[in-house]
Amino acid sequence: MWREFIFVSGLNWLVIGNLLANQYHIYHGVKSVTTIASVGTASNTVFKIAITETRDVPAALLIAAILDHWRQSHLANPLVRHDVGMSYGV
C-alpha cells in the first residue's frame, strides 16, 4: 500500500494519503480536520471534500488544490515527446 505523509508546518496539519486511490485524510494532532476522496465519473475525476470546521475551509481547499495539481503532474508521461508539427495537407 502506497502512503504519502506531508506535514504543513504553518497549520500543524498532517496529510496522510493513498496515492493510488487519491484519498487523503488531514489531521491536527489526533483530530480529523478534512477528508478528501476521489469520486470517478465517466469524463473526469471529482474530489469530495468533507471539512469539519468552517474556519478550516480556505486552507483545506488550498491543500486539496495542491494535491490535485500534484496528481495531474504525475499522470503525464515524462517519456512522451511532444513535438509541435504543422501539416497543410499538400
Secondary structure, 3 states (H helix, E strand, C coil): CCCEEEEECCCCEEEEEECCCCEEEEEECCEEEEEEEEEECCCCEEEEEEECCHHHHHHHHHHHHHHHHHHHHHHCCCCCCCCCCCCCCC
